[in-house]
Each structure stands twice: as structure tokens, then as C-alpha cells.
């Protein structure tokens, strides 16, 4: 199976319905791609390629010192010996990292079988391990060892060479691949253990041109600081909106933005575009018409109800990221004479 055909739940595209047309005043807010380097260092994210050796906590600590920013966080811990994609949030963007908890992960793993098995038998067992599985975290883990359910979205067998098995697995956040290998070995009645692991995806964070090493980041920041050349740093730091790419969204008119920034719930009158994926009690991202992230909310209604509603509260406010005053109060707003 080709990699392009392997899909995580977060790959579902945005499905916007136009509830009402809206125009955004260029005097307020700013498209994420036009933010200054100073703003990106406060509201940015990095697709980091973690190397084997340091802990995820050590990596973000180094970045904090390197970029001289107040806070840095990561979206999903990788064990010291595990390499690969580690989403990093800078400044206020660290508060958005929680959006990646439901984004889905992908790993490439080398598993060692304790006795030889045929490729055909390995493939049959891997198919059995696709879907919802019960898993108890290993002894050495950061969570309580309670039995819990995790979903395996796909397993793609890449290569079998004697006792070594190379496979790609897409899974729900919180899945332990080391335990997954152990359970595969038990099912094969031969025993198995994980030899090497690399994370290749966290939602929309992938092994692509945006993946950067710590050395890349240091060099880019040095060039920016000493030569005032932003090109390389901009190629590494993305707007924090990348972290909510997979979330269902509601785009609101300018007159509703500041109210949301003050913690108000979203009423029907403030909605311009609504994502058809929205269901009651699901997390929703509030967006401006310039595609800026305002905050998160919990949907009270489904997408079609929100689309048809003429009044009432549609989404409760849950968390706000945008600074108050970025957009003026509704009663002071001028939007080219459009309310």
C-alpha cells in the first residue's frame, strides 16, 4: 500500500457551509502568513526532527534558550531513543498544543521477532491488530497502568528481513508502540520486541520540507539575528494555526471577535461559515475571516442546526488565544459600512 493512501482521521478536509457572507476590515487583525518574526516567536510552531538521545523536555528547554522566548512546549512526548516529528509551540502557542491530542500519530517501527515467521503470517496478524484494541501501558511509562482502548487506523508491512520486521502504523494518540510489538509477538506465539522507532506524523506535521533539526533552527536564528535575513527562520517557524488544521471550524464576522476574546459564547448572528463536520459536544476552533485563530469552543448544536439557526447560542467559549483589543468592540467597528 502506498503511503499516500494511508489516512488518519485528521486528514478529513474542511467542509464549509456559507451561513452568511462577511467582509473583514483590513485595519484590524492580520493574516497569519503576514506576521512579523517577533509575532511568530510568540504565536508560532515548529515541525522539529527530534534526534535520539535527549528527552522531549530537554529539547524544548534548549529551544527556549536558543530563541530567548518565555515559554516553549511540545505536542506529544517522544522517549529519549525515539526520533522524528515533534511539534513545538512557542510563547502563547503552547496553549494551542492541546489541539494535537486528537490529531492521530504515525510511526515507522523496526520489530525483532524471537523466531522466524513467514511474511504471509505476519501480514495476517497485523490485519487482526487493526481497529480498536485494548492496551495496558508498559511498566516504564508516564501514565497509570490501567487497561484502556486505543484505535489502530492502519498497519502497512514494509519489509521482512529474517527476524527483523519493518512496518508503518497509524494510531490514536496515547498508543504505545513498544507494547504493540510485544502483543504482536504474543499473537504470533514467537515473541517480539521493538528495536527502533521513528514518528513520521502528528496530524498535519509530517516528514516534509518543513521538518527542521535543532541545528537548522540555530543556524536560521543566527542568520536572522546577525544579518537581519528572515528567509530561513520563516521557513521553519509556522503560524500556530497549523495546529488546528484538522479541527472543525467556525469563521466569525469581525463584530463577534472581541466578544469571543472576552469569553462570550458564540451566537448565531456572529457566524459566517460553519464546518459540516461539527457535532454537539465536540471541540470547535473559532477563526476570523482572515483565518486567524481566536480560541476553542464546545459546540452546543450540530453543523446543520447552526447553519439554519436565526438566533440563540451555538458554541460555548472554552479557551481564548487572541489578545483582547485585536478587533474593536462591535459597537465601535467599521467594516466598510457592512455590519
Helices and strands as residue ranges (DSSP letters): G 3-5, G 9-11, E 16-18, G 32-34, H 37-43, E 44-50, H 56-67, E 72-74, E 83-90, G 91-102, E 105-113, H 119-128, E 131-136, E 147-161, E 164-171, H 177-188, E 192-202, E 205-206, H 214-227, H 231-234, E 237-239, G 240-244, E 249-252, H 254-261, E 266-267, G 268-270, E 271-275, E 283-287, E 293-299, H 303-308, E 313-320, G 330-332
